[in-house]
Amino acid sequence: DDARTETKAATKSAGPAAAEALSADKELAAMLEVLLDSSQNWSDRCDAVKRCAALLVDETLSHSVRASTLGKLAKALTVQCADLRSIMVKEVCTAVCMLAAAPSLRELHEFEVLGQHFIQ
């Protein structure tokens, strides 16, 4: 109920774009929680990897949300690679490639945080 109230308030005060950004921020937080818990169902974790990558390449997502999420995502993706399921590792690699190719991340040099994490 609190999330709905916040979303409605954001829609009234700043319009649909603000409500969508708030919703994407909350969805990213929920997806990261799934990814940081290796006891979650592997299929749900695969879906969370895909959804995080899709949200992060969306050019409507604010720079501050994207920047703060990339550091957390690096840790979460590392947790998923430790699973050693080939499908899980494949999804992580696909997500990293998708993020590396995203113009919105390249232009502001945001991908470098994630890239440096995996190179080291």
N, C-alpha and C positions, 0 to 999 in steps of 0.2 A: 504494500500500500504506500509506503514512503517513497519508493522509486516512482510509482505512478504519479504521486503528488508533485514530486520534483520535476518530472517530465512535463506535466501539465503547466506548472509554473514557468518553466523555461520556454514553453511554446507561447504562452501569453506574453511574457516579457520581451523575448527577443525573436520570436517567430519560429517556424518549423526547422530552420537550419540549426538553431541552437539546441532544440530538442533532439534532433538527430545526432548531433555531436555528443550530447550528454548520454544518449542511449548507446552510442558506439563505445564511449569510454567505459560505461558499466559492463557492456558485453565483453570488452577486452579484459577487464578485471576478472570477470567470471571465467573466461577461457583460460586465463593464466592460472587461476586456482586449480582448474582441472589438470593443467599441464604440470604443475608442481607436485601433484599427488600421484606418484607412480602406482598406487593401488587402484586408481580408477580404471574402468574398463578400457582396454586398448583401443577399441573402436571409437569410443567417446574422445579419447585423447587424439586420435588421428583427425577426427572432425574438428577438434579444437585448434590443432595446428593449422589446418586449412583455413578456418574462420579467422584466426589471428592474422595470418598473412593477407587474407582478402581485406580485412579492415585496415591494416597498416598501409596498404598500397592505395587505398581510397584517398584521393586528393582533397576531399572535403574534411578529413580528419585534421584537427589542429596540430600545429608543429609541436606545442608543448606536450600534448597527449602522446603523440607519436614518439617523441624523444624520450619521455619517461618510460614508455612501454618497451622500447627496444632493449634497454638494459635488463629489464625483468625477463623479457622473452629469451634473451641469450641463456640465462640460467635455466629457464623452463625447457628450452630445446635441448640443452645438455642433459637434463634429467631424462628426456625422452630417448636420446641416443643410447643411454645406458641400458635401456630396455632390451636392446639387441634384436628385437623382432625386425625382420627385413622390411616389412611394410611401414613400421614406425620410423625407421631410419630413412627410408625412401621419402616419406612425407616431410620429414625434417629437412632433408636435402633439397627437395622441391620447393619448400617454403623459403629457404635461404636463397635459392636461385631466383625465385620470384621477387623477393625483397631486393636483391642486388640489382635486378633489372628495372625496378620501379623508378620512373623519372622523378616522382615526388620525393623519393629518398636520396637519389643521386644528386639532385640539384642542391640540396641543403647539406650534403655530406653526412646524412643521418645514418646511412647503412654502415659506415665505418665502425661504429660502436659494436655492432653485431659481427661484422667481418673480422675485426681484430680479435674478438673473443674466440672465434673458431680457428683462427690461424695460430694462436698461441697455444 
